[in-house]
């Protein structure tokens, strides 16, 4: 009896399907028809899609914490404004670049998060700020690796550096369009003159939100306080921290000299500024517009780097004009600074990312 009932129900179901199929619209056709359609795509469909994509326009929202200052006073402003000019001119109006300076869209960390969650297309960030997003970037946060800005730039632009940044984009979702050294980071203080490495003992320094930077400050007997750059000036002003560390150009642009008295030219880290775009946004552009963005970044980077070099060269004298006492260590004193912090930080980074990556960077530096 059960078998007969099952046969009757099955027959009724098949009849219903056949009747429905005969009276259905095209989108309701059986799957076998869909497969045939996929195997033999309509030329009309392709022709309809192409013009629609060509006609699309795009907006690049670029958030940055650097203040709204004339481009000749900031490498970051030079880069972003020139990038906007190049992209808009060469995309024939299909890409608009909107720049939001002075932290209008949040801190560096918030802007980087925006690249990942799709609320922002581009930002400007020190490479140390990428440490918590893609741990391998820690290798560039190690102190006392580079002799000068030129050596750092050579590594960044070289084969190993470009391969590294490709990996950052693929694995983190943040594509580094451009990067260059914007100066050698130096310590400053407001209540104690800094000369030899021993004078840093006990000083409380604001550092970027990077474990490597914390290890570096601890290695010289000082106290690190990780903090967003947007909070630094107030913290220095009210005495929450005694000092900080930045290249001369940043100390000028951020007006840190107003709340700091002393600087030592210990040049502990090659500060690397990155201009980053959302990997998904970049890859979602039509190929011709993607190339426009890449070409614009390549064109304006040397211009911005030149501005940075000039500002750092002139910066120390300007800081002295503004009342800061600047101490330049002897070669022996400089080596003492570097020796105290170099190996502890290399050991820490090696534990985090492995010896292979660290050795690759050291080899690239040696060959630069």
N, C-alpha and C positions, 0 to 999 in steps of 0.2 A: 504493500500500500504506500509506504513512504517513498519507495523508488518511483512509483507511478506519479505521485504528487510532485516530486522533484523534477521529473521529466516534463511534466505539464508546465511548471513554473519557468523552467529554462526556455522552453519553446516560446512562451509568452514574452519573456524578456528580450529574446532575439528579435521577435517580430516588432516590438516597440522600438528597438534600436534602429532597425531598418527603416521603419516609417519615419522616425525622427530625422535620420540622415537624408531621406529624400526631400524633406521640406526645410532643411537647415540653410542658414546663410553661409557665406564662404568661410567666415572665421570659425564655424562649427564643424568643418569637414573633418573626417577621421584622420588620425595621426599619420597614416601612410601617405596621405596627400601632402601633409606638412613636410614630410621627409623628401618627397619628390620636388616640392617647391624649393627646399634648401639646396638640393642637388642642381636645380636649374633656376638660378636667381633671375628675377625679372630685370631687364635693362631699364625699364621705366622707373623702377624703385631706386636704382643707383643714380639715375639722372635727377631724381627729386631730392635725394639726400645731399648731393654735392653743393648745389647753390645755397642750401640752407646753412651749411657749415661755413661756407665762404662769407656769408652775410653776417655771421655772429660777431658780436663785439664783446670785449672782455675788460674788466676793471681789476687792476692790481692795487690793492690797499697795502701800503708800506708803512708799518709802524716803527718808530725809532725813539730812543730816549735822548739822543743828542738834541740840544736846543736849536731853536730856529735862529741861526746866526748866518752871516754872509758866508758864501761858499769859500772865499779865500781864507777864512778863519777856521775851517773845519774840513778835514779829508772826508768824513762821513757825509757831510752836507754836499760837498763837491760831487761825490760819487752818486748819491741819490738824485740830485737835481740833474746832473748830466745824463744819468740813466733814463730818467723820465723824458728828457729832450730827445734822446736817441730812439727810444722805443716808440714814442708817439709819432715821431717824424717818419720812421721807417716801417711802421705798421699801417700807414695810410688811414689813421683814425680808428683802426680796429681794436687797439689797446689804449686804454687810458690809465695813467699811473697817478694815484692819489697818495701824497706823502703826509703823514701825521707825525710831526716832530714833538719833542719835549714830553715824551711819555703820555701823549693824549690817549693812546690805546692800552696803556699799562706799562708794567716793568718789562725788562728784557725777557725774564722768565715767562711772563704772561704772553708776550708777543710770540715767543717760540711755541708755547702751547697752542696759540692761535693758528700757527702753520699746520699743526697736527690735527686740530679739530675742524679746520675749514673756515674759521671765522676771519682769517687773515692770510694774505698771499705771500708777503715778504716782510723781512725785518733785518735789522743790523745788530749783530751780537758779537761780543768777544768770544773767542773759541772756548774759553773756560766755562762759559755759560752753557755750553753743549755737553759738558761732562755728565750731567745727570740724565741726559736724553740718550746719548751714545757714548758709553764708557771709554771706548778706544781713543776719544779725543783727549783723554787725560795725558797722553804722551806729550802733547804740546804744552801742557801746563807745568811740566818739570822745569825748575829753575836751573840757571847756569849751563844751558846747553849750547846756545848760539853766541858767537863772538859779537855779532852786530845785526842790524836790520837787513843789510844786503844778503848775508848768509841765510837768514831766515826766509827771505823772499825767494831766494834761489831754490830752496828745498820745497816751498809751497808750489812754485811754478814748475818744478821738475817732474819727471815721470812718476817717482814714488808719491809725491804730494798729490798729484792729480788722480792717481789710482786710489789713494786714501780717501779723497773727497767723494769719488764715485761710490765707494763702499759706504760712506756716511749716508748718502742719499738713498741708496738701495735698502739699507738696513734700518734707518731711522725715520725716513719720510721727510727729512729736511735736506734739501739739495743746496750745497754751497756753490753759488754762482761765481763768487770771487773771494779772495782772501789776500791780505798783505799785512806785513808788520807795521803797526802804527806807533812804534817806539819801544824803547826798553823801559820796563817798569822799575820805579824807584820808590823807596820808602820816604814818607814825610811824617812829621810829628809837630805837635803844638807846645809841648811842655818839656821837651828834652832834646838837646842837639844830638843829631845822629852823625857819627863819624866812622868809627870802627864797628865791627859786628858786635862787640861786647856792649856797645851803648844801646843796642836794641833790647837787651834783657829787661823783662818786666813791662815793656811798653805794650799797650793794647792796640792792635791794628785791625781796622776794618778790612776784610778780604772779600773777594767774590765768593759766591756760593759754590765752592769747589773744595772737595776734600784735599786735593793736592795742595791748594793754597793754604789750607789750615795746617797741614803737615809741615809746609815750608816755614811758616811763622813759628810753629812750635820748635822747629829744629834750631832756630837762632835764640831760643829762650824767651820769646815774646808770646803774647796771648792773642789768638785769632778770634775775631767776631765776624762770622759770615753774615752778609747783609746785602740787600739789593742796592744798586747804585743810586736809585732815586731817594733812598733814605740816608745816604752817606753824609751829605752836607749838614743836615740837621743834627745827626749824631756827633759829628765833629764840633759843631757849634755849641752844643749843650754839654759836651764832655763825656758822652756815653762811651766814646772811643778816643784814644790819644792821637792816632794817626791812621794812615792808609797807604796804599801803594798803587801807582799809576805812572804812565809815561808823561813827560812834561806837557805834551800837547793836550792831554786830558785834564791835567791839573789847571791849565789855562782855560780851556773851554768850560769846565765845570765850576770855575771860579773857586777851586779848592784853596788857592793861595789866600783867600780872605779869612780862612779859619785854620790855617797851618803856618807855622813859623820856620820850620827847618826841613830841608830835603838833603838826602845823601844820594849821590849818583852811583848807587851800587849795581844798577842795571841787572837785576836778578832774573827777570823773565822777558823774553821777546813777546810783547803784547801783539796778539793776532786778531784783527777785526775781520769778521766774516759778513758777507752779504748773502742772505739765505732766502730761498723760495720754497714753497710747498712743493714737494716732489710730485704729488698727485695733480696739483694745478698745472705745473710745467708740462707734465706728460699728457695732460688733457687738452693742451693747445694744439691747433693744427700745426703740422710740421713747419710751415713757413713762418708762423708767428713764434714758435718755439725757438727757431734759429735767430729771429730778430732779437729776442730777449738775451740769448747767449752771446750774440755778436755785440750787443750794447754793453753787456757786462765786461767783455774782453776789451772793448775800446776805451771805456772810462776808467778802468782800474789803474793803468799807468798814470793817468792825469791826477787821480786822487792820491796815489802813493807819492807823487812828486810834491803835492801840497803838504802832505804829512811830513815828508823829509824836511821841507823848508821850515815848517812850524816847530818841529823838534829842535832844529838847529838854532832857531832864534829864541826858542822857548825859555831856555835857562836864563838868558840875559833879561828877558821880560819878567820872569819870576823874581829875579833879584831886584829889578826896578820896583816891583810891587811890594818889596819888603821882606822876601824870604831869604834866609841864609842857606846857601847851597854849598855843600862840601863834596869835593871830588877826591875819592880815596886814591892812595898810591896803588901801584900794581900789586904790591904785597898785601895791602889791606883789602883790595878788591878780591884777590884770590881767597883770603880768609872768609869773606862774606859768602863767596860761591861754594867753597869747600864745606862750610858748615851746613848748607842746605841741599847741595846737589845729590849726594848719595842716599840720604834718608828718603828723599822724594822719588828717586829712581827705584829704590827698593820697594816703596809703597805701590808705585804704579805697576811695577813688574808683577806684584802679587795680584793686582786687579785685572790686568789685561794680558799677562803672559810675557815671557822673555822675548819671543820671536818679534813681536811688534816693536818693542823697545829697541832691540838690536837693529831692526830695519831702519828706524828713524836715526839712530846713532850713525849707521853706515851712510845714510843719505846726507847727514850733516858733514861727515868726514869728506864726502865726495863733492860737496858744494863749493 
